[in-house]
Amino acid sequence: MHIKIYFGDKPVFLCDDMNKELSEILHHPDAVFVDEITNPAIKSLLHEIKKEEFHAGVLWNKDLEALKKVFFKNFTLIEAAGGIVQNNKKELLFIYRLDKWDLPKGKMEKGEKADECALREVEEETGVTKLKLKKKVGETYHTYDAFGKHFLKITHWYYMTCPKEQNLIPQTEEDITAIKWVTTKNIKEPMTNTYPSIKDILSTFFDEP
């Protein structure tokens, strides 16, 4: 099992098993492998990530939960939730924010459950109503720096459906400037200008039976 954490567009994998994908990544000359749970080792990796030539990192330990605990200590954790929204014509809902196509999502409020947050954020950011929650698809992880701190955001993703007949209203105070329904055959358009974590979660969604 593994989780993938993005530092910009560079991935770092925390894993308890080396599968084919991870083994192939380590063949790259600028990939970094760490197999000890110590703060110096992890801080050394975090330093390597800042280098332009850094390709990817793989941290292995047989106890994945222990590895996550030590790694996560280097960040302020933020939990968020969002929606992969499909209408009755099988089109997917995308938002355009900060010059990137994205999926509606936002931070969880105190005491809020992840699925409740996902529904609320989709409604607030897009104006879409009559949402029906179907299932959880997975999580994505990415880091960012703000206010002199290092943040790690964990986003919980849910599949939900709704009618197409909607009055789409972009939440401009959240820097959303456009919203649109996208057919499966046109999915390449937003995918050429989005975040790697969005590509990953949509890949998971489409690969499910």
DAQUI-V789946 format. One record per backbone hydrogen bond with DSSP energy under -1.0 kcal/mol. NH is the residue of the N-H (numbers start at 0). CO is the residue of the C=O. Records with the same first field share a line. If there is no record, write none. Layout:
# DAQUI-V789946
NH=CO / CO
This chain:
# DAQUI-V789946
2=13
4=11
5=140
6=9
9=6
11=4
12=56
13=2
14=58
15=0
22=18
23=19
24=20
25=21
26=23
27=24
30=27
31=55
33=57
37=35
41=37
42=38
43=39
44=40
45=41
46=42
47=43
48=44
50=47
53=50
54=29
56=10
57=31
58=12
59=33
60=14
66=62
67=63
68=64
69=65
70=66
71=67
73=70
74=71
75=149
77=151
79=153
80=105
81=155
82=103
83=157
85=159
86=90
89=86
91=181
92=84
93=179
94=101
95=177
96=99
99=96
100=192
101=94
105=80
107=78
111=108
116=112
117=113
118=114
119=115
120=116
121=117
122=118
123=119
124=120
125=121
126=122
131=160
133=158
134=158
136=156
137=156
139=154
141=152
142=5
143=150
145=148
148=145
150=143
151=75
152=141
153=77
154=139
155=79
156=137
157=81
158=134
159=83
160=131
161=85
165=163
168=125
170=124
171=169
173=170
174=171
175=170
176=95
179=93
181=91
186=183
188=185
190=186
191=187
192=189
198=194
199=195
200=196
201=197
202=198
203=199
204=200
205=201
206=202
